[in-house]
Amino acid sequence: MTELILAALTGALAGAFLTWLFLSHQRAQQADTFHSLAAQALQANSQGFLQLAQQSLQGFQDRAKGDLDQRTHAVELLTGVQF
């Protein structure tokens, strides 16, 4: 009877250990997957941000150039000097 109880406890302990190993492995795989997905999301977000920033800066530069051209033309008209 004692041997049967000891065998049952040993089997339960072995099963618990195997379950723990399996869950540890799963947790590691999930962590790796999460890190990979997070890195991909960050990369995509960074690229999108840079594109938006470039478009915004280009629009600002275009407006500034147009404003500078208008001011240059006004100064040329006032002074008679071509720049």
VMD Tcl script that builds the backbone (N, CA, C; Angstrom):
set m [mol new atoms 249]
animate dup $m
set s [atomselect $m all]
$s set {name element resname resid chain x y z} {
  {N N MET 1 A 0.822 -1.185 0.000}
  {CA C MET 1 A 0.000 0.000 0.000}
  {C C MET 1 A 0.875 1.260 0.000}
  {N N THR 2 A 1.905 1.279 0.830}
  {CA C THR 2 A 2.822 2.419 0.901}
  {C C THR 2 A 3.527 2.606 -0.432}
  {N N GLU 3 A 3.878 1.480 -1.071}
  {CA C GLU 3 A 4.548 1.563 -2.359}
  {C C GLU 3 A 3.622 2.153 -3.407}
  {N N LEU 4 A 2.348 1.833 -3.341}
  {CA C LEU 4 A 1.363 2.365 -4.282}
  {C C LEU 4 A 1.205 3.871 -4.093}
  {N N ILE 5 A 1.149 4.305 -2.857}
  {CA C ILE 5 A 1.032 5.741 -2.567}
  {C C ILE 5 A 2.301 6.466 -3.012}
  {N N LEU 6 A 3.435 5.876 -2.741}
  {CA C LEU 6 A 4.715 6.457 -3.143}
  {C C LEU 6 A 4.808 6.541 -4.665}
  {N N ALA 7 A 4.353 5.514 -5.365}
  {CA C ALA 7 A 4.358 5.519 -6.829}
  {C C ALA 7 A 3.411 6.590 -7.358}
  {N N ALA 8 A 2.242 6.746 -6.748}
  {CA C ALA 8 A 1.280 7.761 -7.169}
  {C C ALA 8 A 1.843 9.159 -6.945}
  {N N LEU 9 A 2.473 9.381 -5.801}
  {CA C LEU 9 A 3.067 10.685 -5.523}
  {C C LEU 9 A 4.222 10.987 -6.478}
  {N N THR 10 A 5.030 9.976 -6.767}
  {CA C THR 10 A 6.136 10.146 -7.703}
  {C C THR 10 A 5.603 10.487 -9.095}
  {N N GLY 11 A 4.556 9.798 -9.516}
  {CA C GLY 11 A 3.941 10.075 -10.819}
  {C C GLY 11 A 3.340 11.472 -10.867}
  {N N ALA 12 A 2.679 11.868 -9.787}
  {CA C ALA 12 A 2.096 13.204 -9.737}
  {C C ALA 12 A 3.183 14.272 -9.784}
  {N N LEU 13 A 4.265 14.020 -9.045}
  {CA C LEU 13 A 5.383 14.962 -9.040}
  {C C LEU 13 A 6.019 15.047 -10.419}
  {N N ALA 14 A 6.205 13.919 -11.065}
  {CA C ALA 14 A 6.781 13.903 -12.418}
  {C C ALA 14 A 5.856 14.634 -13.390}
  {N N GLY 15 A 4.546 14.397 -13.261}
  {CA C GLY 15 A 3.586 15.090 -14.133}
  {C C GLY 15 A 3.598 16.591 -13.904}
  {N N ALA 16 A 3.674 17.005 -12.652}
  {CA C ALA 16 A 3.728 18.438 -12.343}
  {C C ALA 16 A 4.999 19.058 -12.910}
  {N N PHE 17 A 6.103 18.344 -12.806}
  {CA C PHE 17 A 7.363 18.852 -13.332}
  {C C PHE 17 A 7.304 18.994 -14.854}
  {N N LEU 18 A 6.760 17.993 -15.527}
  {CA C LEU 18 A 6.641 18.053 -16.990}
  {C C LEU 18 A 5.707 19.183 -17.413}
  {N N THR 19 A 4.631 19.366 -16.663}
  {CA C THR 19 A 3.707 20.472 -16.950}
  {C C THR 19 A 4.420 21.804 -16.785}
  {N N TRP 20 A 5.195 21.931 -15.710}
  {CA C TRP 20 A 5.951 23.163 -15.479}
  {C C TRP 20 A 6.938 23.419 -16.616}
  {N N LEU 21 A 7.635 22.366 -17.078}
  {CA C LEU 21 A 8.569 22.525 -18.196}
  {C C LEU 21 A 7.849 22.978 -19.457}
  {N N PHE 22 A 6.725 22.352 -19.734}
  {CA C PHE 22 A 5.946 22.702 -20.921}
  {C C PHE 22 A 5.482 24.153 -20.848}
  {N N LEU 23 A 4.941 24.555 -19.717}
  {CA C LEU 23 A 4.444 25.924 -19.572}
  {C C LEU 23 A 5.579 26.942 -19.630}
  {N N SER 24 A 6.736 26.598 -19.093}
  {CA C SER 24 A 7.895 27.498 -19.167}
  {C C SER 24 A 8.318 27.693 -20.620}
  {N N HIS 25 A 8.316 26.598 -21.367}
  {CA C HIS 25 A 8.665 26.671 -22.788}
  {C C HIS 25 A 7.648 27.520 -23.547}
  {N N GLN 26 A 6.374 27.322 -23.266}
  {CA C GLN 26 A 5.320 28.092 -23.916}
  {C C GLN 26 A 5.460 29.579 -23.591}
  {N N ARG 27 A 5.743 29.877 -22.339}
  {CA C ARG 27 A 5.899 31.270 -21.916}
  {C C ARG 27 A 7.069 31.911 -22.649}
  {N N ALA 28 A 8.152 31.187 -22.808}
  {CA C ALA 28 A 9.318 31.715 -23.525}
  {C C ALA 28 A 8.978 31.969 -24.992}
  {N N GLN 29 A 8.238 31.044 -25.598}
  {CA C GLN 29 A 7.839 31.230 -26.994}
  {C C GLN 29 A 6.905 32.431 -27.138}
  {N N GLN 30 A 5.987 32.580 -26.201}
  {CA C GLN 30 A 5.072 33.720 -26.254}
  {C C GLN 30 A 5.830 35.029 -26.070}
  {N N ALA 31 A 6.809 35.039 -25.195}
  {CA C ALA 31 A 7.618 36.247 -24.992}
  {C C ALA 31 A 8.378 36.587 -26.266}
  {N N ASP 32 A 8.961 35.581 -26.906}
  {CA C ASP 32 A 9.686 35.817 -28.162}
  {C C ASP 32 A 8.745 36.356 -29.231}
  {N N THR 33 A 7.566 35.772 -29.334}
  {CA C THR 33 A 6.579 36.222 -30.315}
  {C C THR 33 A 6.160 37.656 -30.030}
  {N N PHE 34 A 5.909 37.969 -28.765}
  {CA C PHE 34 A 5.510 39.321 -28.392}
  {C C PHE 34 A 6.606 40.320 -28.746}
  {N N HIS 35 A 7.848 39.992 -28.424}
  {CA C HIS 35 A 8.953 40.909 -28.723}
  {C C HIS 35 A 9.088 41.127 -30.227}
  {N N SER 36 A 8.916 40.073 -30.996}
  {CA C SER 36 A 9.005 40.189 -32.444}
  {C C SER 36 A 7.884 41.076 -32.989}
  {N N LEU 37 A 6.658 40.832 -32.528}
  {CA C LEU 37 A 5.530 41.644 -32.985}
  {C C LEU 37 A 5.674 43.094 -32.546}
  {N N ALA 38 A 6.158 43.309 -31.339}
  {CA C ALA 38 A 6.356 44.676 -30.850}
  {C C ALA 38 A 7.406 45.400 -31.693}
  {N N ALA 39 A 8.473 44.704 -32.047}
  {CA C ALA 39 A 9.516 45.308 -32.876}
  {C C ALA 39 A 8.970 45.658 -34.261}
  {N N GLN 40 A 8.156 44.774 -34.830}
  {CA C GLN 40 A 7.559 45.050 -36.138}
  {C C GLN 40 A 6.619 46.246 -36.065}
  {N N ALA 41 A 5.815 46.304 -35.024}
  {CA C ALA 41 A 4.886 47.420 -34.858}
  {C C ALA 41 A 5.639 48.735 -34.683}
  {N N LEU 42 A 6.701 48.712 -33.916}
  {CA C LEU 42 A 7.502 49.913 -33.706}
  {C C LEU 42 A 8.140 50.370 -35.011}
  {N N GLN 43 A 8.646 49.426 -35.783}
  {CA C GLN 43 A 9.263 49.755 -37.070}
  {C C GLN 43 A 8.239 50.398 -38.007}
  {N N ALA 44 A 7.056 49.793 -38.102}
  {CA C ALA 44 A 6.012 50.331 -38.974}
  {C C ALA 44 A 5.570 51.709 -38.490}
  {N N ASN 45 A 5.436 51.871 -37.190}
  {CA C ASN 45 A 5.022 53.152 -36.634}
  {C C ASN 45 A 6.082 54.222 -36.893}
  {N N SER 46 A 7.334 53.854 -36.747}
  {CA C SER 46 A 8.426 54.804 -36.983}
  {C C SER 46 A 8.460 55.228 -38.446}
  {N N GLN 47 A 8.286 54.271 -39.338}
  {CA C GLN 47 A 8.300 54.596 -40.767}
  {C C GLN 47 A 7.133 55.512 -41.122}
  {N N GLY 48 A 5.953 55.202 -40.587}
  {CA C GLY 48 A 4.787 56.036 -40.845}
  {C C GLY 48 A 4.988 57.449 -40.310}
  {N N PHE 49 A 5.566 57.555 -39.125}
  {CA C PHE 49 A 5.831 58.868 -38.538}
  {C C PHE 49 A 6.809 59.659 -39.395}
  {N N LEU 50 A 7.874 58.995 -39.856}
  {CA C LEU 50 A 8.860 59.693 -40.679}
  {C C LEU 50 A 8.262 60.164 -41.998}
  {N N GLN 51 A 7.414 59.352 -42.610}
  {CA C GLN 51 A 6.766 59.764 -43.852}
  {C C GLN 51 A 5.873 60.976 -43.623}
  {N N LEU 52 A 5.100 60.936 -42.557}
  {CA C LEU 52 A 4.227 62.055 -42.234}
  {C C LEU 52 A 5.039 63.310 -41.950}
  {N N ALA 53 A 6.138 63.159 -41.218}
  {CA C ALA 53 A 6.996 64.304 -40.915}
  {C C ALA 53 A 7.612 64.881 -42.186}
  {N N GLN 54 A 8.038 64.017 -43.102}
  {CA C GLN 54 A 8.624 64.497 -44.357}
  {C C GLN 54 A 7.589 65.251 -45.184}
  {N N GLN 55 A 6.371 64.731 -45.247}
  {CA C GLN 55 A 5.321 65.403 -46.002}
  {C C GLN 55 A 5.006 66.765 -45.391}
  {N N SER 56 A 4.925 66.797 -44.079}
  {CA C SER 56 A 4.635 68.055 -43.394}
  {C C SER 56 A 5.756 69.061 -43.610}
  {N N LEU 57 A 6.994 68.611 -43.490}
  {CA C LEU 57 A 8.140 69.496 -43.690}
  {C C LEU 57 A 8.195 69.985 -45.130}
  {N N GLN 58 A 7.895 69.116 -46.076}
  {CA C GLN 58 A 7.915 69.515 -47.485}
  {C C GLN 58 A 6.884 70.607 -47.736}
  {N N GLY 59 A 5.693 70.452 -47.162}
  {CA C GLY 59 A 4.666 71.483 -47.316}
  {C C GLY 59 A 5.107 72.795 -46.703}
  {N N PHE 60 A 5.719 72.738 -45.533}
  {CA C PHE 60 A 6.214 73.941 -44.876}
  {C C PHE 60 A 7.294 74.612 -45.722}
  {N N GLN 61 A 8.217 73.807 -46.266}
  {CA C GLN 61 A 9.285 74.361 -47.088}
  {C C GLN 61 A 8.729 74.997 -48.360}
  {N N ASP 62 A 7.731 74.359 -48.961}
  {CA C ASP 62 A 7.125 74.914 -50.168}
  {C C ASP 62 A 6.465 76.261 -49.876}
  {N N ARG 63 A 5.743 76.337 -48.755}
  {CA C ARG 63 A 5.100 77.608 -48.393}
  {C C ARG 63 A 6.149 78.675 -48.073}
  {N N ALA 64 A 7.205 78.295 -47.386}
  {CA C ALA 64 A 8.265 79.252 -47.040}
  {C C ALA 64 A 8.968 79.754 -48.291}
  {N N LYS 65 A 9.207 78.866 -49.262}
  {CA C LYS 65 A 9.852 79.288 -50.504}
  {C C LYS 65 A 8.950 80.241 -51.273}
  {N N GLY 66 A 7.665 79.918 -51.312}
  {CA C GLY 66 A 6.730 80.818 -51.985}
  {C C GLY 66 A 6.687 82.184 -51.314}
  {N N ASP 67 A 6.694 82.195 -50.001}
  {CA C ASP 67 A 6.691 83.458 -49.261}
  {C C ASP 67 A 7.980 84.233 -49.530}
  {N N LEU 68 A 9.124 83.540 -49.522}
  {CA C LEU 68 A 10.408 84.193 -49.794}
  {C C LEU 68 A 10.427 84.759 -51.207}
  {N N ASP 69 A 9.909 84.009 -52.175}
  {CA C ASP 69 A 9.876 84.491 -53.562}
  {C C ASP 69 A 9.027 85.754 -53.673}
  {N N GLN 70 A 7.889 85.772 -52.976}
  {CA C GLN 70 A 7.025 86.962 -53.009}
  {C C GLN 70 A 7.725 88.165 -52.383}
  {N N ARG 71 A 8.384 87.934 -51.278}
  {CA C ARG 71 A 9.093 89.040 -50.605}
  {C C ARG 71 A 10.273 89.533 -51.454}
  {N N THR 72 A 10.981 88.584 -52.062}
  {CA C THR 72 A 12.098 88.963 -52.922}
  {C C THR 72 A 11.596 89.799 -54.090}
  {N N HIS 73 A 10.495 89.371 -54.673}
  {CA C HIS 73 A 9.911 90.113 -55.803}
  {C C HIS 73 A 9.473 91.517 -55.348}
  {N N ALA 74 A 8.883 91.624 -54.166}
  {CA C ALA 74 A 8.453 92.929 -53.653}
  {C C ALA 74 A 9.648 93.845 -53.429}
  {N N VAL 75 A 10.740 93.296 -52.889}
  {CA C VAL 75 A 11.946 94.105 -52.673}
  {C C VAL 75 A 12.536 94.536 -54.019}
  {N N GLU 76 A 12.512 93.639 -54.999}
  {CA C GLU 76 A 13.027 93.981 -56.328}
  {C C GLU 76 A 12.213 95.108 -56.937}
  {N N LEU 77 A 10.879 95.066 -56.773}
  {CA C LEU 77 A 10.024 96.123 -57.305}
  {C C LEU 77 A 10.302 97.453 -56.615}
  {N N LEU 78 A 10.525 97.422 -55.324}
  {CA C LEU 78 A 10.760 98.649 -54.570}
  {C C LEU 78 A 12.129 99.258 -54.851}
  {N N THR 79 A 13.121 98.406 -54.997}
  {CA C THR 79 A 14.500 98.902 -55.142}
  {C C THR 79 A 14.972 98.965 -56.577}
  {N N GLY 80 A 14.334 98.194 -57.436}
  {CA C GLY 80 A 14.797 98.143 -58.821}
  {C C GLY 80 A 16.019 97.251 -58.982}
  {N N VAL 81 A 16.411 96.556 -57.912}
  {CA C VAL 81 A 17.576 95.678 -57.937}
  {C C VAL 81 A 17.097 94.233 -58.036}
  {N N GLN 82 A 17.692 93.498 -58.964}
  {CA C GLN 82 A 17.323 92.080 -59.138}
  {C C GLN 82 A 18.224 91.223 -58.257}
  {N N PHE 83 A 17.611 90.282 -57.541}
  {CA C PHE 83 A 18.385 89.358 -56.682}
  {C C PHE 83 A 18.547 88.024 -57.341}
}
mol reanalyze $m
mol bondsrecalc $m
mol representation Tube
mol addrep $m
